[in-house]
Amino acid sequence: MNDQPATRLDMLRFLERVQERDLRRTRQWIAVEEQRQVEVERGQQRKPPPPDWLIEQGLNGGVPVYVHVGGCHMAGKRSRGVTREQARYALAQGVDACTHCRADTALGVLDG
């Protein structure tokens, strides 16, 4: 067994090994994060565009309760994309237009 105390140079070489190990680990973390970001961007690019019109269903898929413009911040999770004609038909059948996005105005459907 070596009873010699560690020299300053020994301690600096030890520190160097520790830092090299830490740097390799940090570079691995960076590579993993870069790959994650690439996958997120790829997923965003493959995501279909939001529908132009939405119909929000009542609870348990019940009767439609609102017609929204696509992307309306008030559209609930029970909303589904529909065509322009389906949105106009729903309004004509008495489904309310969202009071925030005013789908009836956007569709040119007026009350009365």
N, CA, C and O atoms as a DFTB+ gen file, in Angstrom:
448 C
 N C O
     1  1       0.853      -1.163       0.000
     2  2       0.000       0.000       0.000
     3  2       0.897       1.223       0.000
     4  3       1.942       1.236       0.649
     5  1       0.492       2.236      -0.719
     6  2       1.281       3.458      -0.850
     7  2       0.929       4.407       0.283
     8  3      -0.204       4.878       0.387
     9  1       1.916       4.681       1.131
    10  2       1.688       5.580       2.261
    11  2       2.034       7.023       1.918
    12  3       1.971       7.908       2.770
    13  1       2.395       7.245       0.673
    14  2       2.753       8.597       0.264
    15  2       1.482       9.452       0.135
    16  3       0.500       9.003      -0.457
    17  1       1.488      10.648       0.668
    18  2       0.329      11.517       0.487
    19  2       0.217      11.934      -0.982
    20  3       1.219      12.052      -1.688
    21  1      -1.014      12.151      -1.422
    22  2      -1.248      12.566      -2.805
    23  2      -0.634      13.935      -3.035
    24  3      -0.742      14.834      -2.201
    25  1       0.006      14.072      -4.172
    26  2       0.600      15.365      -4.511
    27  2      -0.470      16.240      -5.152
    28  3      -1.552      15.773      -5.509
    29  1      -0.149      17.479      -5.283
    30  2      -1.057      18.422      -5.956
    31  2      -1.322      17.949      -7.380
    32  3      -2.450      18.036      -7.866
    33  1      -0.290      17.452      -8.046
    34  2      -0.447      16.964      -9.413
    35  2      -1.380      15.750      -9.441
    36  3      -2.215      15.636     -10.338
    37  1      -1.246      14.847      -8.472
    38  2      -2.148      13.687      -8.397
    39  2      -3.607      14.149      -8.250
    40  3      -4.504      13.625      -8.911
    41  1      -3.821      15.113      -7.394
    42  2      -5.179      15.617      -7.173
    43  2      -5.731      16.294      -8.426
    44  3      -6.912      16.144      -8.742
    45  1      -4.894      17.030      -9.134
    46  2      -5.346      17.693     -10.362
    47  2      -5.677      16.663     -11.445
    48  3      -6.641      16.841     -12.190
    49  1      -4.892      15.596     -11.538
    50  2      -5.187      14.542     -12.530
    51  2      -6.497      13.813     -12.178
    52  3      -7.283      13.459     -13.056
    53  1      -6.703      13.604     -10.888
    54  2      -7.976      13.010     -10.452
    55  2      -9.141      13.921     -10.835
    56  3     -10.151      13.458     -11.365
    57  1      -8.996      15.206     -10.565
    58  2     -10.041      16.174     -10.921
    59  2     -10.293      16.165     -12.421
    60  3     -11.438      16.249     -12.865
    61  1      -9.240      16.064     -13.187
    62  2      -9.373      16.026     -14.640
    63  2     -10.202      14.815     -15.076
    64  3     -11.078      14.947     -15.931
    65  1      -9.936      13.638     -14.500
    66  2     -10.698      12.430     -14.850
    67  2     -12.173      12.594     -14.499
    68  3     -13.052      12.208     -15.270
    69  1     -12.434      13.168     -13.332
    70  2     -13.821      13.387     -12.914
    71  2     -14.519      14.339     -13.883
    72  3     -15.652      14.095     -14.297
    73  1     -13.843      15.406     -14.235
    74  2     -14.455      16.384     -15.135
    75  2     -14.661      15.810     -16.536
    76  3     -15.663      16.119     -17.181
    77  1     -13.735      14.985     -17.020
    78  2     -13.914      14.352     -18.326
    79  2     -15.129      13.421     -18.311
    80  3     -15.903      13.380     -19.267
    81  1     -15.286      12.672     -17.206
    82  2     -16.448      11.796     -17.072
    83  2     -17.735      12.626     -17.068
    84  3     -18.705      12.286     -17.746
    85  1     -17.732      13.714     -16.300
    86  2     -18.907      14.583     -16.239
    87  2     -19.205      15.209     -17.602
    88  3     -20.366      15.332     -17.992
    89  1     -18.158      15.601     -18.322
    90  2     -18.354      16.196     -19.646
    91  2     -18.952      15.186     -20.615
    92  3     -19.834      15.536     -21.400
    93  1     -18.487      13.932     -20.576
    94  2     -19.070      12.884     -21.436
    95  2     -20.547      12.683     -21.112
    96  3     -21.380      12.563     -22.010
    97  1     -20.860      12.649     -19.823
    98  2     -22.252      12.467     -19.410
    99  2     -23.104      13.656     -19.872
   100  3     -24.215      13.465     -20.368
   101  1     -22.592      14.873     -19.713
   102  2     -23.325      16.065     -20.148
   103  2     -23.542      16.041     -21.657
   104  3     -24.619      16.406     -22.130
   105  1     -22.551      15.624     -22.405
   106  2     -22.690      15.537     -23.871
   107  2     -23.722      14.475     -24.259
   108  3     -24.440      14.644     -25.244
   109  1     -23.800      13.405     -23.506
   110  2     -24.832      12.400     -23.773
   111  2     -26.219      12.982     -23.514
   112  3     -27.144      12.763     -24.296
   113  1     -26.361      13.718     -22.426
   114  2     -27.645      14.361     -22.118
   115  2     -28.033      15.337     -23.231
   116  3     -29.195      15.404     -23.632
   117  1     -27.050      16.090     -23.722
   118  2     -27.309      17.044     -24.819
   119  2     -27.778      16.291     -26.061
   120  3     -28.742      16.701     -26.707
   121  1     -27.107      15.198     -26.395
   122  2     -27.488      14.424     -27.580
   123  2     -28.908      13.881     -27.444
   124  3     -29.675      13.903     -28.407
   125  1     -29.260      13.396     -26.262
   126  2     -30.608      12.883     -26.034
   127  2     -31.636      14.010     -26.180
   128  3     -32.684      13.817     -26.796
   129  1     -31.340      15.177     -25.621
   130  2     -32.263      16.312     -25.710
   131  2     -32.404      16.806     -27.144
   132  3     -33.502      17.162     -27.571
   133  1     -31.294      16.831     -27.894
   134  2     -31.376      17.233     -29.309
   135  2     -32.250      16.269     -30.086
   136  3     -33.045      16.695     -30.924
   137  1     -32.118      14.979     -29.822
   138  2     -32.951      13.983     -30.505
   139  2     -34.419      14.166     -30.132
   140  3     -35.296      14.055     -30.988
   141  1     -34.689      14.446     -28.859
   142  2     -36.065      14.667     -28.424
   143  2     -36.668      15.861     -29.147
   144  3     -37.821      15.814     -29.575
   145  1     -35.882      16.942     -29.286
   146  2     -36.390      18.133     -29.968
   147  2     -36.663      17.853     -31.443
   148  3     -37.648      18.344     -31.995
   149  1     -35.801      17.069     -32.083
   150  2     -36.027      16.694     -33.484
   151  2     -37.342      15.928     -33.609
   152  3     -38.124      16.173     -34.527
   153  1     -37.583      15.000     -32.682
   154  2     -38.815      14.212     -32.726
   155  2     -40.046      15.076     -32.481
   156  3     -41.082      14.866     -33.113
   157  1     -39.948      16.042     -31.574
   158  2     -41.071      16.947     -31.315
   159  2     -41.366      17.765     -32.573
   160  3     -42.523      17.896     -32.975
   161  1     -40.323      18.314     -33.191
   162  2     -40.518      19.116     -34.414
   163  2     -41.096      18.263     -35.533
   164  3     -41.973      18.719     -36.266
   165  1     -40.619      17.036     -35.675
   166  2     -41.135      16.139     -36.706
   167  2     -42.614      15.851     -36.453
   168  3     -43.411      15.815     -37.390
   169  1     -42.979      15.646     -35.182
   170  2     -44.376      15.411     -34.838
   171  2     -45.243      16.618     -35.156
   172  3     -46.363      16.463     -35.643
   173  1     -44.737      17.825     -34.884
   174  2     -45.491      19.040     -35.187
   175  2     -45.696      19.196     -36.690
   176  3     -46.759      19.634     -37.130
   177  1     -44.681      18.840     -37.478
   178  2     -44.791      18.955     -38.930
   179  2     -45.787      17.951     -39.497
   180  3     -46.448      18.231     -40.498
   181  1     -45.900      16.793     -38.872
   182  2     -46.819      15.754     -39.356
   183  2     -48.243      15.938     -38.851
   184  3     -49.169      15.286     -39.332
   185  1     -48.411      16.816     -37.895
   186  2     -49.729      17.044     -37.305
   187  2     -50.658      17.649     -38.358
   188  3     -50.297      18.628     -39.010
   189  1     -51.840      17.082     -38.526
   190  2     -52.751      17.650     -39.525
   191  2     -53.211      19.047     -39.102
   192  3     -53.252      19.355     -37.911
   193  1     -53.553      19.879     -40.067
   194  2     -54.022      21.221     -39.709
   195  2     -55.351      21.139     -38.960
   196  3     -56.121      20.199     -39.159
   197  1     -55.618      22.113     -38.107
   198  2     -56.890      22.075     -37.379
   199  2     -58.054      22.249     -38.353
   200  3     -57.905      22.895     -39.390
   201  1     -59.203      21.680     -38.025
   202  2     -60.366      21.826     -38.908
   203  2     -60.847      23.275     -38.915
   204  3     -60.605      24.024     -37.968
   205  1     -61.526      23.656     -39.984
   206  2     -62.051      25.025     -40.092
   207  2     -63.270      25.235     -39.200
   208  3     -63.534      26.350     -38.752
   209  1     -64.005      24.163     -38.946
   210  2     -65.248      24.268     -38.163
   211  2     -65.324      23.118     -37.176
   212  3     -64.842      22.019     -37.450
   213  1     -65.926      23.373     -36.037
   214  2     -66.068      22.358     -34.998
   215  2     -67.503      22.323     -34.493
   216  3     -68.184      23.347     -34.431
   217  1     -67.942      21.133     -34.138
   218  2     -69.207      20.992     -33.418
   219  2     -68.868      20.355     -32.079
   220  3     -68.237      19.300     -32.018
   221  1     -69.298      21.012     -31.011
   222  2     -69.068      20.505     -29.670
   223  2     -70.275      19.705     -29.230
   224  3     -71.404      20.194     -29.241
   225  1     -70.018      18.463     -28.841
   226  2     -71.076      17.559     -28.404
   227  2     -71.354      17.760     -26.918
   228  3     -70.489      18.206     -26.164
   229  1     -72.578      17.422     -26.512
   230  2     -72.925      17.448     -25.100
   231  2     -72.267      16.278     -24.372
   232  3     -71.494      15.524     -24.962
   233  1     -72.575      16.138     -23.118
   234  2     -72.008      15.048     -22.330
   235  2     -72.355      13.694     -22.923
   236  3     -73.437      13.501     -23.477
   237  1     -71.430      12.767     -22.801
   238  2     -71.597      11.395     -23.301
   239  2     -71.924      11.358     -24.795
   240  3     -72.675      10.494     -25.247
   241  1     -71.360      12.296     -25.557
   242  2     -71.584      12.317     -27.001
   243  2     -73.006      12.660     -27.375
   244  3     -73.478      12.288     -28.450
   245  1     -73.684      13.359     -26.505
   246  2     -75.077      13.710     -26.743
   247  2     -75.247      14.721     -27.863
   248  3     -74.398      14.863     -28.742
   249  1     -76.349      15.404     -27.801
   250  2     -76.698      16.369     -28.838
   251  2     -75.639      17.469     -28.959
   252  3     -75.014      17.843     -27.967
   253  1     -75.442      17.979     -30.163
   254  2     -74.503      19.093     -30.331
   255  2     -74.962      20.302     -29.531
   256  3     -76.155      20.601     -29.473
   257  1     -74.007      20.996     -28.913
   258  2     -74.368      22.159     -28.111
   259  2     -73.819      23.461     -28.679
   260  3     -74.418      24.515     -28.466
   261  1     -72.702      23.422     -29.393
   262  2     -72.136      24.642     -29.967
   263  2     -71.464      24.349     -31.299
   264  3     -70.947      23.260     -31.546
   265  1     -71.495      25.379     -32.150
   266  2     -70.707      25.372     -33.381
   267  2     -69.594      26.392     -33.165
   268  3     -69.845      27.519     -32.739
   269  1     -68.360      25.984     -33.464
   270  2     -67.195      26.846     -33.281
   271  2     -66.441      27.016     -34.590
   272  3     -66.501      26.164     -35.476
   273  1     -65.738      28.121     -34.692
   274  2     -64.740      28.288     -35.742
   275  2     -63.547      27.428     -35.318
   276  3     -63.214      27.378     -34.134
   277  1     -62.908      26.759     -36.264
   278  2     -61.740      25.933     -35.937
   279  2     -60.700      26.746     -35.180
   280  3     -60.434      27.898     -35.526
   281  1     -60.120      26.156     -34.160
   282  2     -59.118      26.839     -33.360
   283  2     -59.689      27.712     -32.252
   284  3     -58.926      28.358     -31.534
   285  1     -61.001      27.750     -32.094
   286  2     -61.610      28.557     -31.030
   287  2     -61.102      28.073     -29.676
   288  3     -61.108      26.876     -29.390
   289  1     -60.671      29.001     -28.863
   290  2     -60.122      28.641     -27.549
   291  2     -61.187      28.107     -26.591
   292  3     -60.857      27.504     -25.570
   293  1     -62.433      28.321     -26.909
   294  2     -63.515      27.854     -26.033
   295  2     -64.051      26.471     -26.424
   296  3     -64.874      25.896     -25.712
   297  1     -63.580      25.945     -27.553
   298  2     -64.055      24.619     -27.975
   299  2     -63.588      23.576     -26.968
   300  3     -62.403      23.509     -26.640
   301  1     -64.510      22.772     -26.483
   302  2     -64.192      21.761     -25.482
   303  2     -63.592      20.508     -26.091
   304  3     -63.459      20.392     -27.310
   305  1     -63.236      19.584     -25.233
   306  2     -62.617      18.324     -25.659
   307  2     -63.587      17.437     -26.426
   308  3     -63.170      16.513     -27.125
   309  1     -64.857      17.712     -26.299
   310  2     -65.853      16.894     -26.999
   311  2     -66.178      17.480     -28.371
   312  3     -67.236      17.189     -28.930
   313  1     -65.294      18.289     -28.912
   314  2     -65.512      18.895     -30.228
   315  2     -64.912      18.019     -31.315
   316  3     -63.910      17.335     -31.106
   317  1     -65.541      18.056     -32.468
   318  2     -65.018      17.310     -33.617
   319  2     -65.073      18.207     -34.843
   320  3     -65.937      19.076     -34.957
   321  1     -64.149      17.986     -35.746
   322  2     -64.110      18.773     -36.974
   323  2     -65.242      18.407     -37.908
   324  3     -65.609      17.240     -38.047
   325  1     -65.792      19.435     -38.548
   326  2     -66.867      19.222     -39.523
   327  2     -66.618      20.120     -40.730
   328  3     -65.785      21.025     -40.696
   329  1     -67.361      19.843     -41.792
   330  2     -67.263      20.680     -42.989
   331  2     -68.060      21.968     -42.783
   332  3     -68.834      22.089     -41.833
   333  1     -67.863      22.900     -43.665
   334  2     -68.610      24.164     -43.633
   335  2     -70.111      23.889     -43.729
   336  3     -70.914      24.491     -43.016
   337  1     -70.468      22.981     -44.614
   338  2     -71.885      22.660     -44.815
   339  2     -72.493      22.047     -43.552
   340  3     -73.620      22.376     -43.180
   341  1     -71.751      21.162     -42.897
   342  2     -72.253      20.549     -41.667
   343  2     -72.418      21.592     -40.564
   344  3     -73.374      21.536     -39.791
   345  1     -71.496      22.532     -40.495
   346  2     -71.592      23.597     -39.480
   347  2     -72.812      24.472     -39.757
   348  3     -73.559      24.805     -38.837
   349  1     -73.016      24.844     -41.013
   350  2     -74.184      25.667     -41.371
   351  2     -75.484      24.908     -41.089
   352  3     -76.455      25.485     -40.601
   353  1     -75.490      23.618     -41.400
   354  2     -76.682      22.804     -41.157
   355  2     -76.992      22.738     -39.659
   356  3     -78.149      22.857     -39.254
   357  1     -75.950      22.549     -38.838
   358  2     -76.149      22.479     -37.387
   359  2     -76.753      23.783     -36.874
   360  3     -77.661      23.765     -36.043
   361  1     -76.250      24.911     -37.368
   362  2     -76.817      26.203     -36.956
   363  2     -78.272      26.324     -37.387
   364  3     -79.117      26.818     -36.641
   365  1     -78.550      25.863     -38.605
   366  2     -79.931      25.917     -39.107
   367  2     -80.858      25.019     -38.284
   368  3     -82.059      25.277     -38.200
   369  1     -80.306      23.971     -37.681
   370  2     -81.096      23.047     -36.862
   371  2     -81.220      23.527     -35.420
   372  3     -81.807      22.833     -34.590
   373  1     -80.680      24.699     -35.111
   374  2     -80.859      25.261     -33.781
   375  2     -79.695      25.086     -32.821
   376  3     -79.805      25.450     -31.650
   377  1     -78.571      24.531     -33.296
   378  2     -77.395      24.431     -32.426
   379  2     -76.848      25.840     -32.254
   380  3     -76.711      26.580     -33.228
   381  1     -76.537      26.206     -31.029
   382  2     -76.032      27.550     -30.746
   383  2     -74.630      27.750     -31.305
   384  3     -73.809      26.833     -31.338
   385  1     -74.389      28.982     -31.743
   386  2     -73.034      29.362     -32.136
   387  2     -72.278      29.791     -30.886
   388  3     -72.864      30.360     -29.964
   389  1     -71.012      29.524     -30.857
   390  2     -70.172      29.950     -29.737
   391  2     -70.214      31.472     -29.646
   392  3     -70.096      32.169     -30.653
   393  1     -70.382      31.972     -28.441
   394  2     -70.459      33.428     -28.262
   395  2     -69.077      34.086     -28.306
   396  3     -68.979      35.313     -28.325
   397  1     -68.024      33.289     -28.323
   398  2     -66.668      33.850     -28.382
   399  2     -66.172      33.968     -29.814
   400  3     -65.673      35.020     -30.214
   401  1     -66.305      32.898     -30.586
   402  2     -65.775      32.932     -31.952
   403  2     -66.827      33.324     -32.986
   404  3     -66.489      33.612     -34.135
   405  1     -68.094      33.338     -32.591
   406  2     -69.209      33.742     -33.466
   407  2     -69.174      33.002     -34.808
   408  3     -69.096      33.611     -35.874
   409  1     -69.234      31.677     -34.719
   410  2     -69.226      30.859     -35.929
   411  2     -70.368      31.222     -36.868
   412  3     -70.220      31.123     -38.086
   413  1     -71.522      31.647     -36.312
   414  2     -72.655      32.013     -37.167
   415  2     -72.304      33.201     -38.052
   416  3     -72.655      33.228     -39.232
   417  1     -71.623      34.166     -37.492
   418  2     -71.210      35.341     -38.274
   419  2     -70.164      34.930     -39.306
   420  3     -70.235      35.344     -40.463
   421  1     -69.190      34.116     -38.889
   422  2     -68.139      33.670     -39.816
   423  2     -68.720      32.857     -40.964
   424  3     -68.176      32.863     -42.068
   425  1     -69.817      32.162     -40.710
   426  2     -70.450      31.348     -41.744
   427  2     -71.495      32.144     -42.537
   428  3     -72.059      31.626     -43.500
   429  1     -71.748      33.350     -42.156
   430  2     -72.733      34.177     -42.849
   431  2     -74.159      33.772     -42.533
   432  3     -75.065      34.047     -43.320
   433  1     -74.379      33.125     -41.396
   434  2     -75.726      32.716     -40.979
   435  2     -76.205      33.716     -39.962
   436  3     -75.555      33.925     -38.937
   437  1     -77.337      34.339     -40.229
   438  2     -77.873      35.345     -39.315
   439  2     -79.132      34.814     -38.638
   440  3     -79.889      34.048     -39.234
   441  1     -79.348      35.220     -37.404
   442  2     -80.576      34.826     -36.695
   443  2     -81.778      35.460     -37.384
   444  3     -81.686      36.526     -37.992
   445  1     -82.872      34.789     -37.271
   446  2     -84.099      35.420     -37.710
   447  2     -84.724      34.711     -38.819
   448  3     -85.777      35.127     -39.303
